[in-house]
Amino acid sequence: MLQAKPIGRGLTGSILSLSLLTVMAGAAVAPALNVIQAHFAQSSQTFVQMIISIPALFIVITNFFFPKLCRRLNPRTLVLLGLSLYTAGGCAAGLFDQIGLVLVMRALVGVGVGILMPLSTGLLTDYFPPEKQAALLGISSAMNQLGGVIATLLAGLLAGISWRASFLVYLLGLGSILLCLRFLPKGWIPRQAPTAQAADTPAPGGRRTFFVYVLAMFLLMSTFFLYPANFALETSGDGVIGQQYIAAIMAGADLVALFGGLLFVRIQGVLRGGTKVFAPLLFLVGYLLLTFLGGWAGTLLGSACIGFANGAGIPFLISEAARRAGKDATTTVLPLLSAALYLAQFLSPLLLRALTAMVGDVPHLSYYFALAIACLFLLWSLRIPARARR
């Protein structure tokens, strides 16, 4: 029997570079939104805000068609198609003065990330044996957070030049294109041979088997996304921390999330079965600190807890779901997890807006809402099946 060629660092770096880009889908130009809004002053504020939210909607739509794309195109072609839509659509949005055309380009970014997001984790489960996947998924989560830090800083600097320049942050996709052209193999993926530590056999029931993980991902991202969407408004409203420090605190939370991803395997080794409640408990602690302690101490500690919970929680859910799906993870559970993640980003601000309309302008309402979702996340996490004893 022929042995597979050893996997080099170039291939590993190529796949991980996709994780650096995916989180930037909508949030990359968020620091420039006020400058963009000033240029499109004659347009509806809702349309301007859709510049940030519409990629998430098209990511969700694309994820539902992703398995069909996988049957028609090989992984390398899919990756290059996704990267091309991401880079070209992202940069081209700055060329137009019509808000409708800008939103069309942002939709193309969403389609590109909808292709890339399942592949950024699926290729790790396809090319690497099970005993290496958990560590690499943790690094992938860390790269997501690092991408958020890089995107925020670059977009803020480019926005100082012009609103059009802020969209040039998507040129970072060119680096991934070059890496994937050089190192990503052509043709279809060779499946890993079974090992002593192979994934558990997935239970029957098709996609229904993975519902527990998909809903858990939706609850996790709903809990987390209320932080970046509302932190600046909540903190400035308290009047304790100056506006000039808010961006730095949020970037610090992203850095803490990076370490959450890097330390995920060690956390799982220590907590074992308790890992499934680690992220929801940490979210609860974080939002409790933000809501009831406040000030510098509560804000910094709460932000750190929320960032770390996000960084460690995402790779846990992906690795556990991929373990149950086995070799079919790329076309079964991973697109569903990606759809749940971005659907939460799209819906959570809308749900908060509806709640605000019902109860009025209550101080720290977004934090109370996040606490309620974190409680649901904790209860639902108890349903995640434990690993079988070996």
Disulfide bonds with the S-S distance in Angstrom:
none
